[in-house]
Amino acid sequence: MSRRAIGWAAGAAAAVLVAAGAVTYAVADSGSGSGSGDGKAAQRTPSADSADAGFARDMAVHHQQAVEMSYIVRDHTKNEDVRRLAYDIAQTQANQRGMLLGWLDLWGLPKVSADPPMTWMGMGDMVTAEDGSLMPGMATNTQMKKLATLNGKQAEIFYLQLMTNHHKGGIHMAEGCVAKCTVGVEKRLAQGMVDAQQSELQVMAGMLKERGAEPLS
């Protein structure tokens, strides 16, 4: 995979972060109110069981694992392309995670819920926390431990395989927000996640092919 392709994916991720910064300010402004008492700011604040809040909570958890996975592989390979991709993913998703949690603070909503993950998507009864895999695409505890034992090409392949599944699950969730969320700026950030992660999927597919490997079934 060429550095140009990796740079293109990183550029897409950076564009999402720039948009996300504007999103944070927009959400803060929309919730600040003007003291007019018209109730509009209150109407814009999502409820604890809304898709907006559910997406923010669940994607924050989903992102956290991607950050952990990326830092593991960065320390277990010397391949600059993989290290660069992992660093870009870690930085992008760590920043987005902070924004998602920040919105919950702005809305005065809890960061955890008694409902199962994905309930806001109507999938609460379908998701099982098998070996720590709380949501579609997330790696299991066993897989995370295995990644930490690998080095070099083996670590690169397993990371790319795990992150491919992770991105597919994340895209599914972000598409759910695009369809169900009511806060416009959050919907736009979710769409940005879809676009950026789809481009990274293409990059990772090429990197797996270069290493004679395929995505996990």
C-alpha positions in Angstrom: 0.0 0.0 0.0 1.5 3.3 -1.1 2.1 6.2 1.3 0.0 8.3 -0.9 -3.0 6.1 -0.2 -2.4 6.0 3.5 -2.0 9.8 3.5 -5.3 10.1 1.6 -7.0 8.1 4.3 -5.3 10.1 7.0 -6.5 13.3 5.3 -10.0 12.1 5.3 -9.7 11.3 9.0 -8.3 14.8 9.7 -11.2 16.3 7.8 -13.6 14.6 10.1 -11.7 16.0 13.2 -11.9 19.5 11.8 -15.6 19.1 11.2 -15.9 17.5 14.7 -14.3 20.6 16.3 -16.9 22.8 14.7 -19.6 20.3 15.8 -18.5 20.6 19.4 -18.8 24.3 19.4 -22.1 24.2 17.6 -23.6 21.7 20.1 -22.3 23.9 23.0 -23.8 27.0 21.4 -27.2 25.3 20.7 -27.4 24.2 24.3 -26.4 27.5 25.9 -29.6 29.3 25.5 -30.1 33.1 25.4 -32.2 33.5 28.5 -35.3 34.3 26.4 -37.3 31.5 28.0 -38.6 30.2 24.7 -37.7 26.6 25.5 -36.0 26.0 22.2 -32.6 25.1 23.8 -34.3 22.6 26.0 -36.1 21.0 23.1 -32.8 20.6 21.3 -31.4 18.6 24.3 -31.7 14.8 23.6 -33.2 12.5 26.3 -31.1 9.8 28.0 -32.8 7.1 26.0 -32.5 8.9 22.6 -30.5 7.7 19.6 -28.3 10.7 20.0 -27.3 9.8 23.6 -27.1 6.1 22.8 -24.8 6.6 19.9 -22.5 8.9 21.9 -22.3 6.4 24.7 -21.8 3.3 22.6 -19.4 4.8 20.0 -17.2 6.2 22.9 -16.8 2.6 24.1 -16.3 1.3 20.6 -13.7 4.0 19.8 -11.8 3.3 23.1 -11.0 -0.3 22.0 -9.8 0.9 18.6 -7.4 3.3 20.4 -6.0 0.6 22.6 -5.6 -1.8 19.7 -3.8 0.8 17.6 -1.3 1.6 20.3 -0.6 -2.1 20.8 0.3 -2.7 17.2 2.3 0.6 17.0 4.6 -0.8 19.7 4.8 -4.3 18.2 5.9 -3.5 14.6 8.6 -1.4 12.9 6.6 -1.1 9.7 6.2 2.6 9.1 3.0 2.2 7.0 1.2 0.2 9.7 2.5 2.4 12.5 1.3 5.5 10.6 -2.1 4.1 10.0 -2.4 2.9 13.6 -1.4 6.3 14.9 -3.9 8.1 12.7 -6.7 5.8 13.8 -5.8 6.2 17.5 -5.6 10.0 17.3 -8.8 10.4 15.3 -10.9 8.1 17.5 -9.5 9.4 20.7 -10.5 12.9 19.8 -13.9 11.8 18.6 -14.4 9.9 21.8 -13.7 13.0 23.8 -16.2 14.9 21.8 -18.9 12.2 22.2 -18.4 12.2 26.0 -18.3 16.0 26.0 -21.7 16.1 24.3 -23.2 14.0 27.1 -21.8 16.4 29.6 -23.3 19.3 27.7 -26.6 17.6 27.6 -26.5 16.7 31.3 -26.8 13.0 30.5 -25.1 9.9 32.0 -22.2 8.3 30.2 -23.4 4.8 31.0 -26.8 3.2 30.7 -28.5 0.2 32.3 -29.8 -0.7 28.9 -27.7 -3.1 26.7 -25.5 -1.6 24.1 -27.2 -0.9 20.7 -30.6 -0.6 22.4 -31.1 2.8 20.6 -30.7 0.9 17.3 -33.3 -1.7 18.3 -30.5 -4.3 18.7 -30.3 -4.5 22.5 -31.7 -8.1 22.5 -29.3 -9.2 19.7 -26.0 -8.1 21.2 -24.2 -10.4 23.7 -21.1 -9.4 25.5 -19.2 -12.5 24.4 -15.7 -12.5 25.9 -15.7 -8.7 26.2 -17.0 -8.0 22.7 -19.8 -5.6 23.7 -20.9 -4.5 20.2 -20.6 -5.7 16.5 -17.0 -5.5 15.2 -15.4 -5.3 18.7 -12.6 -7.7 19.4 -12.9 -10.2 22.2 -10.7 -10.1 25.3 -8.9 -13.2 23.9 -8.2 -11.5 20.6 -6.8 -8.4 22.3 -4.5 -10.5 24.5 -3.4 -12.4 21.4 -2.5 -9.2 19.6 -0.4 -8.1 22.5 1.7 -11.3 22.1 2.5 -10.9 18.4 5.2 -9.0 16.7 6.2 -7.8 13.3 4.2 -9.1 10.3 2.0 -11.4 12.5 1.0 -8.4 14.6 0.4 -6.3 11.5 -1.9 -8.9 9.9 -3.9 -9.6 13.0 -4.3 -5.9 13.7 -5.5 -5.2 10.2 -7.9 -8.1 10.5 -9.3 -7.0 13.8 -9.5 -3.3 12.8 -11.3 -4.2 9.5 -14.1 -5.9 11.5 -14.0 -3.0 14.0 -14.5 -0.5 11.3 -17.3 -2.4 9.7 -19.1 -2.5 13.1 -18.4 1.2 13.6 -19.8 2.1 10.2 -23.0 0.2 10.9 -23.4 2.1 14.2 -22.6 5.5 12.6 -25.1 4.8 9.8 -27.7 4.1 12.5 -27.0 7.5 13.9 -27.3 9.1 10.5 -30.8 7.5 10.2 -32.0 7.9 13.8 -30.2 10.8 15.5 -32.0 14.2 15.7 -29.1 16.5 16.5 -28.0 17.7 13.0 -24.3 18.2 13.8 -24.1 14.8 15.4 -25.6 13.2 12.3 -23.1 15.0 10.2 -20.2 13.8 12.3 -21.6 10.2 12.1 -21.6 10.5 8.3 -18.0 11.8 8.4 -17.1 8.7 10.4 -18.7 6.5 7.8 -16.8 8.2 5.0 -13.4 8.1 6.7 -13.6 4.6 7.9 -14.8 3.3 4.5 -11.6 4.9 3.0 -9.5 3.2 5.7 -11.1 -0.1 5.0 -9.9 0.2 1.4 -6.4 0.9 2.6 -6.4 -2.0 5.1 -7.6 -4.4 2.4 -4.6 -3.5 0.3 -2.2 -3.8 3.2 -3.6 -7.3 4.0 -3.3 -8.3 0.4 0.4 -7.2 0.3 1.0 -9.5 3.3 -0.8 -12.5 1.7 -3.6 -12.4 4.2 -7.4 -11.9 4.1 -10.0 -10.4 6.4 -11.3 -12.6 9.2 -14.5 -14.5 8.3 
